[in-house]
Amino acid sequence: MKTSYFLVAGMMASLLVLTGCPGTDDNHSDPITEEKGYAKGRITDTKGAPLAGVEVVIDNTYLYDSNLLTNTGQDGTYNVKLPNVASTYVAYATLKKTYNGKQFEMELHPENTDAFTQEGGVRNFQWRLTGEKPSGLGYYGGMIQIEKDINSSIYDSENVEFTLTPAGPLIDGSTGQTLKLKPGLPRSDNYSKLVDVPMGRYTVTAVYKSASGDKPLKLRDRSIYNSQFTSSMQLDFQPESMYCSNCSNIEYTEL
């Protein structure tokens, strides 16, 4: 009997080592539970790891300019006490990230876009490099505006194919992929634009796709004053320009 007792005890001890003791689990994927009177949530990066220092805005939809602001902790979570006054709220999250010497601001993807009351709610967010924002309000990726040189005879930019080759890690530190993209068709929302591009630094080349074959083009970065046309160019996104945010501008012409 003693032998059986010690054998069972040893097996139980081994099981505890494998499973861990209650209260010591450091798994950040545990779900956030609702708490009366609080807005709570977790924010993760593109790989699902916690994001610290992200600004969260709890927007009071009833009262103008009465938002509640907070930032996520090291575990990627936030917790905001709501006023005990009848109202509704919507949560937003913005990540500030320095990349290639410039600071970018990026909206994060909400798991749930529904409003909640002063009773509280859980709203989680994730950083996405691409994808359409809720309600069709743009994309998480960057935008590249396409323009023709005044002397170019190519007006149908939708037939210009751009090849974007990553020249280093993307803004989230991941390895990007080579992209072949064309601007949108005339009278479309994406006309003369490359949209939803994962933000990073790229080497860009372009060809005009015509019935007689591909014709290489010269490019230049329109956002850089007095830049010259070359057969390939380095593209960097800009946090702010005269017309857009997290965007860049390419101008093309014939060789």
N, C-alpha and C positions, 0 to 999 in steps of 0.2 A: 504493500500500500504506500509506503514512504517513497519508493521508487517512482510510482505512478504520479504521486503528488508533485514531486520535483520536476518530473518530465512535463507535466501540464503547466506548471508555473514558468518553466523555461520557455515553453512555446508561447505563452501569453506575453512574456517580456519581449520576445523577438517580434511579436505582432505589434506591440506598442512602438518599438523602434521603427518599424516599417511604416506604420500609419501616422505616427506623431501624436502628441498629446493634445487634448482640447485646449484652445486658447493660445497655442503657440504657432498656428499656421500663418505664414507670412504671404499667403497667396492673394495678390491684389485683384484677382478676378472674382472674388466673392461679391455677390450682388449687393448693391446699396439698397437698404430698406427705407420705406417712408417713415417720417417722424412728424407728428402733428406740429404745425407752425413753423416748419423749416423747409427751405429749398436746398436740396442736396444732390450730389452727383459725383461721377468720376470722369476724368478726361484722360484719354490714351493717345499715343502716337500712332504712326502708320503701321507699326508692328504689334500694337496692343499693349505696349509698356506705359506705365504712368507718366504723365506730363506735369511737371511742377511749374509754378509761376505763371500759369495761364490766367488771363483776366476773364472773369465771369460777370456778366451784367444780368441782374434780375430786373427786368423792365416792367414797371407798373403801367398797365395799359389804361388805367383810369386817370391818373394824375401825371401831368407833364413834368419832365425834369425831376422826377422823384425816384430815380433808379437806385438799386442797391448794388454795390460793387464789392468784389472779393477776388482772391487769387487762390489757385490750387496749392496744396501742400506737397511735400516730397512724395506722398503716396498717390498724387494725382486727384485727390478728392477735395471737395469744397462743402461748406455747410453754412447757410445764411439764415438767421432768425428773421422771420417775416413779421411786420407790424400786425397787431390784432385788430385790423380794420378791414371791412369788407372791400375786396378788390380782386383783380385778376392779374397774373404775371406771365411773362414769357422770358425764357432764359436764352442768352447768347454767350458764346465763348470765342475769344480771339487770342491767337498765338502770335507773339512777337519773336522773330527769329533772325539772327544776324548771319548773312551768307555772302561770301565774297566781298566783305567790307561794307555791306549795305543792310539796313534793318527792314525786314518785311513784316507786314501784318496780314495774317490769314484767318479767315473765318473757319471755324471747325464744324464738323457735321453733327447735327443733333440727332440723337436716337429717337427723340419724340419732340414734335413741334407744337403739341397742344399746350394751350394756356392752363394755368392752375390757379387755385384760389389761395387765400391766406391760410387755408388749412394745410398747405404744404404740397410738395411734389418732388419726384426724383427725375432729374434731367441729365443724362450722360452725353458725352461728346467724343468724337474721334477726329484726328487729323487725317485728311485724305488729300492725296496729291492730284487726283482727278475725279471727275464725276459732276453731275448736275446738282446744283443746290436746290433745296426744297422750293416748291412753287415756281420752278423755272427761273429763279433769280440769278442767272449766270452759272459759272463753273468754278470748281475749286482749283483747277489748273490755271496756268497763266495764259495770256493772250498775246499774239503777235500780229500787229497791223502790217498789211502788205500794200506798198505803193509802187507805181511805175515811175521811172524817171521821165522827166518832161520830154526828153528826146526819144524815148522808146516807142516803137510801133506796136508793142504787145499790149492790147487793151483787155483781153480776156484772161485776167489773172487766175480764173478758176482752172485754167489749163497749165498753170505753172506748178510743178511739183518740187517741194522743198525736202531735202534730206537733212535731218537734225541728228548729229552724232554726239553723244555725251562727251564732254571734255573734262571729266572729273565726276565726283559724287553729286547726286541731286541734293536739293535743299534739306532733305531729311536724312542725308548720309547714305542712302541706298545707291545701288548701281543702276543707272538708267539703261534704256534700250534705244537703238537707232530707230528713228521715226521717219516715215515718208508721208507727207501731208500736203493737201491742196486746200486753197481757200474755198469758201462757200460760193454757191451760184449767185448770179445777179438777182437782186430783189429779195434775197434771203437775209436773215439776221446775221449770218456769218460771212456775208460777202466781203471779199478782200481782207479776211481775217483767218488766222490759224488759232483755233480755240481749244481750251482744256489741255494745254501742254504741261506736263510735269515740270515744275520750275527747276532750272539748273543752268549750267553753262554748256553751250553747244557749239560745235563747229557746223556751219550751215553751207550747203551748196544747193543749186537749183537748176532745173532744166525746163524748157518750154516744150510741152508735149503736143506736137503737131502731126498732121497727116504725113509729112515728109520725114518724120523722125524726131528724136530728141535733140534740142538745141541748148547747149550749156549757156547759162546766163552769168552776169556779174552782179554782185550784191554789195550793199553797204548798210551800215547801221545808221539810220536816219536820226537817232537820238544823240549821236556824237557829232558835234559841230565840225564841219569841213572834213568828214571822213571820206575815204577814197573807195571807189569800186574795185573789188577783187573777185577772183574766181571762187574763193571761199572766205567766210567771215566768222569771227567769234561773236556769238550772241549771248548777251547777259540781260536778264530781266531787270527792270527798274521798279523800285517800290512805288514811285509816283511820277507821272508825267503830266503834260498839259491836258491830256484827254482820258487817261485811264490809270489804274493801279495794277501793280504786278504784271506789267506788260513790256513789250519791246516793239521796235519798228524796223522793218526791212524794206529797202528800196531796191528794185531790180532794173536791169537794162541788158541789151544784147552785148555779146562779146565784141 
